[in-house]
């Protein structure tokens, strides 16, 4: 049994479509989505529409990302808080809030913050940032002790997360596996390729392996589309799709 784990789409339909095609070629029977569907991307409405279609399938599981939660209820308090740290993301937050319908926001609000799933005896926990907070970072350069502290209150065999846009994985001393799936729509990388994870479970003995898969997509198309949105800082986000040398626009 093969399961695809995707995260941090951020309104990039070009990237999502390419990854969905790759998932089909990999013959994955299920998709787990870890949230951050629309914010600060080229085509938020079309991307959300695609997610609505996928949700109709019993083999598609989705949780809420931190930006999904933010967009589900717009507030100027949140806007001003973001503005203090990153003006571009604050502008994107305002722009997306203005074009999302009430139904879109209700959908984002309805998503669960975490989800536990058991497959073939394997306990799987889906989170966006970490089991503790939806915006806590699990980075590639952390120590095992740091990771173990973050997941100490969980009993899942495998924990999948996203949020940082940086793929990585850990095997802890408690024999728990922690995997950051990376980002579909805003990869933090100098190479503009989407990244997702594939969980492959041996149905005979419930052993499993996990790999990251990188997928090329029409990054120039996505970059041009976000430029057309014309909110303040859209040009910086467009450049980041071509080559990201920082996690957030500067």
Number of C-alpha atoms within 10 A of each C-alpha: 15 20 21 28 28 30 33 32 30 26 27 30 26 22 26 24 15 16 25 16 12 17 23 11 9 13 13 19 13 18 22 20 28 29 32 27 30 28 24 31 28 27 20 22 19 14 23 22 13 14 16 13 11 15 13 10 11 9 13 17 18 24 22 25 28 19 21 23 20 19 24 21 14 16 14 11 9 15 18 13 13 16 16 9 10 14 18 22 21 22 19 22 23 20 17 22 20 11 11 17 13 12 10 18 18 14 15 25 17 14 17 14 22 20 16 11 13 11 11 13 12 15 14 18 21 27 29 30 24 24 21 14 13 21 17 17 19 25 18 14 7 12 11 13 10 11 17 18 9 17 17 12 10 14 13 19 16 20 23 25 32 34 28 25 26 20 23 21 19 19 14 15 10 10 11 17 17 23 24 31 31 29 29 28 33 32 25 24 19 13 14 22 24 28 27 24 25 21 19 17 18 13 13 7 9 13 12 13 10 17 15 19 18 18 18 14 19 12 20 14 14 22 23 16 18 25 19 12 17 12 16 16 20 25 18 16 25 26 16 23 25 19 18 19 13 11 14 14 18 12
